[in-house]
């Protein structure tokens, strides 16, 4: 198959088959979509995260963006552990620790990748805040930093 378009079509078909199989496996086990494929299903939105932070002082909120973005604007109380450092940084953390990870916004895949890394490392209480810092700011929840790098 030397035809680049044919290769692309074949790759799309294969990806669709994988997603369908994962969804079917999740439905068969009553798991959330993707959970059967090893992707943590715990998702949380900005309002629920804010409420949880008020009630659960031991909750660890992790911003997985690079340091300059964290310093520019982050969820008040969050810890910065860039995605490339997650596995090393959490080695000594208790595996029963409640963790919520986030990055920039719904287009950023780093927080989903971090949630998967944490789940595979044995952390059972991981949630993914997919809306990221943009959703947090849109909800007018507390932040730290001038937010000059965000192009809201």
Secondary structure, 3 states (H helix, E strand, C coil): CCCHHHHHHHHHHHHHHHHHHHHHHHHHCCCCCCHHHCCCCCECCHHHHHHHHHHCCCCEEEECCCHHHHHHCEECCCEECCHHHHHHHCCCCCCCCCEEEECCCCCCCHHHHHHHHHHHCCCCCEEEECCHHHHHHHCCCCEECCCCCCCC
